[in-house]
Structures are given as structure tokens and as C-alpha cells.
Amino acid sequence: MPKLQQTLKAVILCLAALICVALNAQERRRVAVLEPYGNAAVTVMNKANVRGALTEIIVNTGRYTAVDRSHADKILQEHRFQRSALSDSSKARQLGKLLGADLICVTEILKDRGEFNIESSIIDVETGEIVNSASEFLENDTNAVIRRAVQEMVSRMLKPGDTGSGGAKTAHTATQAAEDVIRLWEVTRRLDSSDTFIQGDDVYTLAKRDRPNYSFDIIIYKNRNEIRRFDGSGSSPYSICVSGKDDYVAGSVGLGKTSRATIWKNGKSQTLSNRHSEARHVYVNGNDVFVSGWEEINDERVPVLWLNGFVIRRAE
């Protein structure tokens, strides 16, 4: 009798586990990761590495399942779907239904003169509209570098709660806020992050990223999404402030063995001083832009305050 009870208990536990798995699978949305498009320089291996990384990382979020790769390729071939057709929302919906998918991931790879760029978009099958997209510049096309780039792209494209019209958006709980902070760190941890600015519920991060030939870009992220990128070669960005639709970055631009205090508004630079100097902090109040930093005068670094590009106070 005890053995029978143990056997029944084991069976019930197994059934319960199977039911939980089935319910969990029903809650997950199905994503069809299509074969990437690429120019002539992109190899078959490049496409396979990007597609494989996208599929694995999306599935590993625990919120999605993937349409079988061979099934997706077969459907595309049989119905002769072209990438241009996906710009038509009705065609996107048609393809999604044929694939049995809720979301479609479309990717383009560009490779030119050693530069490698990946851009992916998520299309909601129900609406046929692009709900999120992300791109990454890569220093090379090794598998490890591709996987890191894809990880960052997926974290931006498929944020918790971004379920599209086919799923309910969850409330932004304290736990999700903590997860957002962690993901923001994951996005910028391989960058040289300089400063963070918080405005309401939005978090802006200032960072820089190396490029080939010892140059780098200055990048601004809003809630993990890249919103601006501009050339930062020879520059040192220190501070960021956002006002309305405008973003301001304070820093310096190298000039030989010296530097010049500089401020960038929406990526456009303005030099604040002709002396060896740096702009270390920026603050915006209405139409007034305050910048604090220093200038070197008689071999001493003197604190300086600029207002709208002009010196209004210099320490004695």
C-alpha cells in the first residue's frame, strides 16, 4: 500500500509539472527569426552566426519560443516572400500566420572595409508594424563579438512588458525597475560610461565606444536604447543633461598636448575656451545652459563658469 501511494504521488507530481510546462508554453509568444539579409561582403557563416545568436538569446529570455528555422525557410521559399514585402503590413501579417508566429525578427547585416553593422527589427504579426528595432556596430565579425552585440540588441528590442498588441503589458513593478537597472548596466558595461542623467522615469546614460583606428563614438542611451551617436575622436565626455528634446554633453577636445572645453548640443560641438581647459559639468534651466569647468591660467587650473557659451565667473 505505501508503495502504491508513493507511485500515485509521483504520477500526480509529474502531471502537475507537465501542466505547468504546457501553461508556461502557452503564455510565451512565438518568434520567427528569419535569415539575415546582407551585402556581397557578408558570408554565409556571418548570417548563420547572427541568426543562431538571435534565436538562442531570445529563447533564453524565457518569454518566447522560436519557430523552427527549417520550417521558416521552407515557408519563405514556397511563397517566395521578399524582404521588401514585409514593409506591407498585410504581407507581414500573412507571413506571420503561415509561420504560426506572433513576432517576426528581420535582420540586415552590412560589411564594408572591415566595418560590420547589424540592424534588427521586431514586427508584430497582428498589426504588421515594427514595434522595436536596434543596431550595433562591431569591431570585427568573430562569433564572440557577434554574440555580445546580439545580446545588447535583444535587451533593447524585447524589454519586459513590450509584448506588442497581442499580449498584456505588465505593471512596472519595483522588481522590473531593478531589472531595468541591471540591463542598463549590461548594455553599458563594455563601454566607457561617463555620466547618467535622470528625468522623470527616463534614464539617460553618456558613454563612448571604441572604433577601429584608435577613434571612438560618443553615445547617448535613453532607457537602454541608443538615441544619439556622434564622432568623439580625441574627446573626453564628462557630463550629460537633457532638456525637452535637446541633449547636452560637456567635455573637452584634445589639441596636441592641451585640450579645449567643449559642449555638444544634439551632437553639434561648440568650443568654450581657447585656453587649455575642460568642461566638467552641464546644467540646463529653460533657455540657459550653465557649464562649469576650468581653464589653465599662468600654469594654474582656475575654476570657470560659462553661461550660454560665455564666461560669467572665473575664480580669483
DRENDO-1510 file (C-alpha; in Angstrom, 1 decimal, always signed):
<recs>
REC; n; res; u; v; w
REC; 1; MET; +0.0; +0.0; +0.0 .
REC; 2; PRO; +2.7; +2.6; +0.9 .
REC; 3; LYS; +4.4; +1.8; -2.5 .
REC; 4; LEU; +1.1; +2.4; -4.3 .
REC; 5; GLN; +0.7; +5.7; -2.5 .
REC; 6; GLN; +4.2; +6.8; -3.5 .
REC; 7; THR; +3.6; +5.8; -7.1 .
REC; 8; LEU; +0.4; +7.8; -7.2 .
REC; 9; LYS; +2.1; +10.8; -5.6 .
REC; 10; ALA; +4.9; +10.6; -8.2 .
REC; 11; VAL; +2.4; +10.4; -11.1 .
REC; 12; ILE; +0.4; +13.4; -9.8 .
REC; 13; LEU; +3.6; +15.4; -9.4 .
REC; 14; CYS; +4.6; +14.5; -13.0 .
REC; 15; LEU; +1.2; +15.5; -14.3 .
REC; 16; ALA; +1.3; +18.8; -12.4 .
REC; 17; ALA; +4.8; +19.5; -13.8 .
REC; 18; LEU; +3.6; +18.8; -17.3 .
REC; 19; ILE; +0.6; +21.1; -16.9 .
REC; 20; CYS; +2.8; +23.9; -15.6 .
REC; 21; VAL; +5.1; +23.5; -18.6 .
REC; 22; ALA; +2.2; +23.5; -21.0 .
REC; 23; LEU; +0.7; +26.6; -19.4 .
REC; 24; ASN; +4.0; +28.3; -19.5 .
REC; 25; ALA; +4.5; +27.5; -23.2 .
REC; 26; GLN; +1.0; +28.9; -24.0 .
REC; 27; GLU; +2.0; +32.2; -22.3 .
REC; 28; ARG; +5.2; +32.5; -24.4 .
REC; 29; ARG; +5.0; +34.3; -27.7 .
REC; 30; ARG; +6.4; +32.6; -30.8 .
REC; 31; VAL; +9.2; +34.5; -32.7 .
REC; 32; ALA; +10.2; +33.7; -36.2 .
REC; 33; VAL; +13.9; +34.7; -36.6 .
REC; 34; LEU; +14.4; +35.0; -40.4 .
REC; 35; GLU; +17.7; +34.5; -42.2 .
REC; 36; PRO; +19.5; +37.9; -42.2 .
REC; 37; TYR; +19.9; +39.9; -45.4 .
REC; 38; GLY; +23.4; +41.1; -46.2 .
REC; 39; ASN; +25.6; +42.7; -48.9 .
REC; 40; ALA; +28.1; +40.9; -51.0 .
REC; 41; ALA; +30.8; +41.0; -48.3 .
REC; 42; VAL; +28.7; +39.2; -45.8 .
REC; 43; THR; +29.5; +35.5; -45.6 .
REC; 44; VAL; +27.1; +32.6; -45.1 .
REC; 45; MET; +28.8; +32.0; -41.8 .
REC; 46; ASN; +28.2; +35.6; -40.7 .
REC; 47; LYS; +24.5; +35.1; -41.4 .
REC; 48; ALA; +24.4; +31.8; -39.6 .
REC; 49; ASN; +26.2; +33.2; -36.5 .
REC; 50; VAL; +23.9; +36.2; -36.2 .
REC; 51; ARG; +20.7; +34.2; -36.7 .
REC; 52; GLY; +21.8; +31.5; -34.3 .
REC; 53; ALA; +22.7; +34.0; -31.6 .
REC; 54; LEU; +19.4; +35.9; -32.1 .
REC; 55; THR; +17.4; +32.7; -31.8 .
REC; 56; GLU; +19.3; +31.4; -28.7 .
REC; 57; ILE; +19.3; +34.7; -26.8 .
REC; 58; ILE; +15.6; +35.4; -27.5 .
REC; 59; VAL; +14.6; +32.0; -26.3 .
REC; 60; ASN; +16.8; +32.2; -23.3 .
REC; 61; THR; +14.9; +35.2; -22.0 .
REC; 62; GLY; +12.2; +32.6; -21.0 .
REC; 63; ARG; +9.4; +34.8; -22.5 .
REC; 64; TYR; +9.5; +33.5; -26.1 .
REC; 65; THR; +9.7; +30.3; -28.2 .
REC; 66; ALA; +11.2; +30.2; -31.7 .
REC; 67; VAL; +9.7; +28.9; -34.9 .
REC; 68; ASP; +11.8; +26.1; -36.3 .
REC; 69; ARG; +14.5; +27.5; -38.7 .
REC; 70; SER; +14.0; +25.0; -41.5 .
REC; 71; HIS; +10.2; +25.5; -41.3 .
REC; 72; ALA; +10.6; +29.2; -41.7 .
REC; 73; ASP; +13.0; +28.9; -44.6 .
REC; 74; LYS; +10.6; +26.4; -46.3 .
REC; 75; ILE; +7.6; +28.8; -46.0 .
REC; 76; LEU; +9.6; +31.7; -47.3 .
REC; 77; GLN; +10.8; +29.7; -50.3 .
REC; 78; GLU; +7.4; +28.2; -51.1 .
REC; 79; HIS; +5.6; +31.5; -51.1 .
REC; 80; ARG; +8.6; +33.5; -52.5 .
REC; 81; PHE; +8.4; +36.2; -49.8 .
REC; 82; GLN; +10.9; +39.0; -50.4 .
REC; 83; ARG; +12.2; +41.3; -47.7 .
REC; 84; SER; +10.5; +44.3; -49.3 .
REC; 85; ALA; +7.1; +42.6; -48.9 .
REC; 86; LEU; +7.4; +42.8; -45.1 .
REC; 87; SER; +7.1; +46.6; -45.4 .
REC; 88; ASP; +3.5; +45.9; -46.3 .
REC; 89; SER; +1.6; +45.3; -43.1 .
REC; 90; SER; -0.8; +42.9; -44.8 .
REC; 91; LYS; +2.1; +40.8; -46.2 .
REC; 92; ALA; +3.7; +40.7; -42.8 .
REC; 93; ARG; +0.5; +39.5; -41.2 .
REC; 94; GLN; +0.1; +36.9; -43.9 .
REC; 95; LEU; +3.7; +35.6; -43.4 .
REC; 96; GLY; +3.3; +35.5; -39.6 .
REC; 97; LYS; +0.1; +33.4; -39.9 .
REC; 98; LEU; +1.9; +31.0; -42.3 .
REC; 99; LEU; +4.8; +30.6; -39.8 .
REC; 100; GLY; +2.5; +30.4; -36.8 .
REC; 101; ALA; +4.4; +33.3; -35.2 .
REC; 102; ASP; +3.4; +36.2; -33.1 .
REC; 103; LEU; +6.5; +38.2; -33.9 .
REC; 104; ILE; +8.9; +38.3; -36.8 .
REC; 105; CYS; +12.6; +39.2; -36.4 .
REC; 106; VAL; +14.1; +40.7; -39.6 .
REC; 107; THR; +17.9; +41.4; -39.7 .
REC; 108; GLU; +20.2; +43.2; -42.1 .
REC; 109; ILE; +24.0; +42.9; -42.0 .
REC; 110; LEU; +26.4; +45.3; -43.7 .
REC; 111; LYS; +30.1; +44.7; -44.1 .
REC; 112; ASP; +32.4; +47.2; -45.7 .
REC; 113; ARG; +36.2; +47.9; -45.4 .
REC; 114; GLY; +36.4; +46.0; -42.1 .
REC; 115; GLU; +33.4; +47.6; -40.6 .
REC; 116; PHE; +30.5; +45.3; -39.6 .
REC; 117; ASN; +27.0; +46.5; -38.7 .
REC; 118; ILE; +23.9; +44.6; -37.6 .
REC; 119; GLU; +20.4; +46.0; -37.6 .
REC; 120; SER; +17.3; +44.0; -36.4 .
REC; 121; SER; +13.6; +44.8; -36.2 .
REC; 122; ILE; +10.7; +43.1; -34.5 .
REC; 123; ILE; +7.4; +43.0; -36.4 .
REC; 124; ASP; +4.2; +42.4; -34.6 .
REC; 125; VAL; +2.2; +39.9; -36.7 .
REC; 126; GLU; -1.2; +41.2; -35.5 .
REC; 127; THR; -0.6; +44.7; -36.6 .
REC; 128; GLY; +2.1; +44.2; -39.2 .
REC; 129; GLU; +4.0; +47.1; -37.7 .
REC; 130; ILE; +7.6; +47.3; -36.4 .
REC; 131; VAL; +7.4; +47.5; -32.6 .
REC; 132; ASN; +11.1; +47.8; -31.8 .
REC; 133; SER; +14.5; +47.9; -33.5 .
REC; 134; ALA; +18.2; +48.0; -32.6 .
REC; 135; SER; +21.5; +48.2; -34.3 .
REC; 136; GLU; +25.1; +47.5; -33.3 .
REC; 137; PHE; +28.5; +48.5; -34.8 .
REC; 138; LEU; +31.1; +45.7; -34.4 .
REC; 139; GLU; +34.8; +46.0; -34.4 .
REC; 140; ASN; +35.1; +42.5; -36.2 .
REC; 141; ASP; +32.9; +39.6; -37.1 .
REC; 142; THR; +34.1; +36.9; -34.7 .
REC; 143; ASN; +31.4; +34.8; -33.1 .
REC; 144; ALA; +32.2; +36.1; -29.6 .
REC; 145; VAL; +31.8; +39.7; -30.7 .
REC; 146; ILE; +28.6; +38.9; -32.6 .
REC; 147; ARG; +27.1; +37.3; -29.6 .
REC; 148; ARG; +27.9; +40.3; -27.3 .
REC; 149; ALA; +26.3; +42.6; -29.9 .
REC; 150; VAL; +23.2; +40.5; -30.3 .
REC; 151; GLN; +22.8; +40.2; -26.5 .
REC; 152; GLU; +22.7; +44.0; -26.3 .
REC; 153; MET; +20.3; +44.3; -29.2 .
REC; 154; VAL; +17.8; +41.8; -27.8 .
REC; 155; SER; +17.9; +43.5; -24.4 .
REC; 156; ARG; +16.8; +46.7; -26.2 .
REC; 157; MET; +14.3; +45.2; -28.6 .
REC; 158; LEU; +12.5; +42.8; -26.2 .
REC; 159; LYS; +12.2; +44.6; -23.0 .
REC; 160; PRO; +9.9; +43.2; -20.3 .
REC; 161; GLY; +6.3; +44.4; -20.9 .
REC; 162; ASP; +6.9; +45.1; -24.6 .
REC; 163; THR; +4.6; +42.3; -25.7 .
REC; 164; GLY; +3.0; +44.2; -28.6 .
REC; 165; SER; -0.7; +44.3; -29.2 .
REC; 166; GLY; -1.0; +40.5; -28.8 .
REC; 167; GLY; -0.1; +40.5; -25.1 .
REC; 168; ALA; -1.0; +42.4; -22.0 .
REC; 169; LYS; +1.6; +44.9; -20.7 .
REC; 170; THR; +2.6; +44.2; -17.1 .
REC; 171; ALA; +2.8; +46.8; -14.5 .
REC; 172; HIS; +6.2; +48.4; -13.9 .
REC; 173; THR; +6.9; +46.9; -10.5 .
REC; 174; ALA; +9.8; +47.6; -8.3 .
REC; 175; THR; +11.3; +44.3; -9.4 .
REC; 176; GLN; +11.1; +45.2; -13.0 .
REC; 177; ALA; +12.7; +48.6; -12.2 .
REC; 178; ALA; +15.6; +46.7; -10.6 .
REC; 179; GLU; +15.8; +44.5; -13.7 .
REC; 180; ASP; +15.9; +47.6; -15.9 .
REC; 181; VAL; +18.9; +49.0; -13.9 .
REC; 182; ILE; +20.7; +45.7; -14.3 .
REC; 183; ARG; +20.0; +45.6; -18.1 .
REC; 184; LEU; +21.1; +49.2; -18.4 .
REC; 185; TRP; +24.4; +48.2; -16.8 .
REC; 186; GLU; +24.7; +45.2; -19.1 .
REC; 187; VAL; +24.3; +47.4; -22.1 .
REC; 188; THR; +26.9; +49.9; -21.0 .
REC; 189; ARG; +29.4; +47.8; -19.0 .
REC; 190; ARG; +31.6; +47.2; -22.0 .
REC; 191; LEU; +31.5; +50.9; -22.8 .
REC; 192; ASP; +33.4; +53.7; -21.1 .
REC; 193; SER; +30.4; +55.1; -19.3 .
REC; 194; SER; +30.9; +58.7; -18.2 .
REC; 195; ASP; +27.7; +60.1; -16.6 .
REC; 196; THR; +24.0; +59.4; -16.0 .
REC; 197; PHE; +21.1; +61.8; -16.0 .
REC; 198; ILE; +17.6; +61.0; -14.8 .
REC; 199; GLN; +14.5; +62.9; -15.9 .
REC; 200; GLY; +11.2; +61.6; -14.6 .
REC; 201; ASP; +11.0; +57.9; -15.4 .
REC; 202; ASP; +13.7; +58.2; -18.1 .
REC; 203; VAL; +17.4; +57.3; -17.5 .
REC; 204; TYR; +20.0; +58.8; -19.9 .
REC; 205; THR; +23.5; +57.4; -20.0 .
REC; 206; LEU; +26.5; +59.0; -21.6 .
REC; 207; ALA; +29.2; +56.6; -22.9 .
REC; 208; LYS; +31.8; +56.2; -25.5 .
REC; 209; ARG; +32.7; +53.2; -27.7 .
REC; 210; ASP; +36.0; +52.4; -29.4 .
REC; 211; ARG; +36.1; +52.2; -33.2 .
REC; 212; PRO; +38.9; +51.0; -35.4 .
REC; 213; ASN; +42.0; +53.2; -36.0 .
REC; 214; TYR; +42.0; +54.5; -32.3 .
REC; 215; SER; +38.9; +56.6; -32.7 .
REC; 216; PHE; +35.6; +56.3; -30.8 .
REC; 217; ASP; +32.0; +57.4; -30.8 .
REC; 218; ILE; +30.1; +59.3; -28.1 .
REC; 219; ILE; +26.8; +57.6; -27.4 .
REC; 220; ILE; +23.7; +58.6; -25.5 .
REC; 221; TYR; +21.3; +56.0; -24.3 .
REC; 222; LYS; +17.7; +56.6; -23.1 .
REC; 223; ASN; +16.4; +53.6; -21.1 .
REC; 224; ARG; +18.9; +51.3; -22.7 .
REC; 225; ASN; +18.0; +52.5; -26.2 .
REC; 226; GLU; +20.7; +54.3; -28.2 .
REC; 227; ILE; +19.2; +57.7; -29.2 .
REC; 228; ARG; +22.4; +59.6; -30.4 .
REC; 229; ARG; +25.8; +58.7; -31.7 .
REC; 230; PHE; +28.5; +61.1; -32.9 .
REC; 231; ASP; +32.2; +61.2; -33.5 .
REC; 232; GLY; +34.2; +61.6; -30.3 .
REC; 233; SER; +37.7; +61.2; -31.6 .
REC; 234; GLY; +40.2; +63.0; -29.4 .
REC; 235; SER; +37.4; +64.0; -27.0 .
REC; 236; SER; +36.6; +63.4; -23.3 .
REC; 237; PRO; +32.9; +63.5; -22.5 .
REC; 238; TYR; +32.2; +64.1; -18.8 .
REC; 239; SER; +28.6; +65.2; -18.2 .
REC; 240; ILE; +25.2; +65.0; -19.7 .
REC; 241; CYS; +22.0; +67.0; -19.2 .
REC; 242; VAL; +18.7; +66.7; -21.1 .
REC; 243; SER; +16.1; +69.4; -21.6 .
REC; 244; GLY; +13.0; +68.7; -23.6 .
REC; 245; LYS; +14.1; +67.2; -26.9 .
REC; 246; ASP; +17.7; +68.5; -26.6 .
REC; 247; ASP; +20.6; +66.7; -25.1 .
REC; 248; TYR; +23.8; +68.5; -23.9 .
REC; 249; VAL; +27.2; +66.9; -23.3 .
REC; 250; ALA; +30.1; +68.7; -21.6 .
REC; 251; GLY; +33.7; +67.7; -22.1 .
REC; 252; SER; +36.9; +68.5; -23.9 .
REC; 253; VAL; +38.5; +68.1; -27.3 .
REC; 254; GLY; +42.2; +67.3; -27.4 .
REC; 255; LEU; +44.5; +69.6; -29.3 .
REC; 256; GLY; +48.1; +68.4; -29.2 .
REC; 257; LYS; +49.2; +68.3; -25.6 .
REC; 258; THR; +46.3; +70.5; -24.5 .
REC; 259; SER; +42.5; +70.4; -24.6 .
REC; 260; ARG; +39.7; +72.8; -25.2 .
REC; 261; ALA; +36.5; +73.0; -23.1 .
REC; 262; THR; +33.6; +71.9; -25.4 .
REC; 263; ILE; +29.9; +71.4; -25.2 .
REC; 264; TRP; +27.8; +69.4; -27.6 .
REC; 265; LYS; +24.1; +70.1; -28.2 .
REC; 266; ASN; +22.4; +67.3; -30.1 .
REC; 267; GLY; +25.9; +66.1; -31.3 .
REC; 268; LYS; +27.0; +69.6; -32.6 .
REC; 269; SER; +30.1; +70.9; -30.8 .
REC; 270; GLN; +30.8; +74.4; -29.5 .
REC; 271; THR; +34.3; +75.4; -28.2 .
REC; 272; LEU; +34.0; +77.4; -24.9 .
REC; 273; SER; +37.7; +78.5; -24.5 .
REC; 274; ASN; +40.9; +79.0; -26.4 .
REC; 275; ARG; +43.0; +78.1; -23.4 .
REC; 276; HIS; +43.9; +74.7; -22.1 .
REC; 277; SER; +40.6; +73.8; -20.4 .
REC; 278; GLU; +37.9; +71.3; -19.7 .
REC; 279; ALA; +34.1; +71.5; -19.3 .
REC; 280; ARG; +33.2; +69.1; -16.5 .
REC; 281; HIS; +29.5; +69.6; -15.7 .
REC; 282; VAL; +26.5; +70.9; -17.6 .
REC; 283; TYR; +23.1; +72.1; -16.3 .
REC; 284; VAL; +20.2; +73.5; -18.3 .
REC; 285; ASN; +17.5; +75.8; -16.9 .
REC; 286; GLY; +14.9; +76.8; -19.5 .
REC; 287; ASN; +16.9; +78.5; -22.3 .
REC; 288; ASP; +20.1; +78.9; -20.2 .
REC; 289; VAL; +22.9; +76.4; -20.4 .
REC; 290; PHE; +25.4; +76.5; -17.5 .
REC; 291; VAL; +28.7; +74.8; -17.8 .
REC; 292; SER; +31.4; +74.5; -15.1 .
REC; 293; GLY; +35.0; +73.5; -15.6 .
REC; 294; TRP; +38.5; +75.0; -15.5 .
REC; 295; GLU; +41.0; +77.0; -17.6 .
REC; 296; GLU; +44.7; +77.0; -17.2 .
REC; 297; ILE; +46.0; +80.5; -16.5 .
REC; 298; ASN; +49.6; +81.1; -15.5 .
REC; 299; ASP; +50.2; +77.3; -15.1 .
REC; 300; GLU; +47.3; +77.1; -12.7 .
REC; 301; ARG; +43.9; +75.5; -13.2 .
REC; 302; VAL; +41.2; +78.1; -12.5 .
REC; 303; PRO; +37.6; +77.2; -11.9 .
REC; 304; VAL; +35.3; +78.8; -14.5 .
REC; 305; LEU; +31.5; +79.1; -15.0 .
REC; 306; TRP; +30.1; +79.6; -18.5 .
REC; 307; LEU; +26.5; +80.7; -19.4 .
REC; 308; ASN; +25.3; +80.2; -22.9 .
REC; 309; GLY; +28.9; +79.9; -24.2 .
REC; 310; PHE; +30.3; +83.0; -22.3 .
REC; 311; VAL; +32.4; +83.2; -19.2 .
REC; 312; ILE; +30.3; +84.8; -16.4 .
REC; 313; ARG; +32.6; +83.9; -13.4 .
REC; 314; ARG; +36.2; +83.0; -13.1 .
REC; 315; ALA; +37.8; +82.2; -9.7 .
REC; 316; GLU; +40.3; +84.8; -8.4 .
</recs>
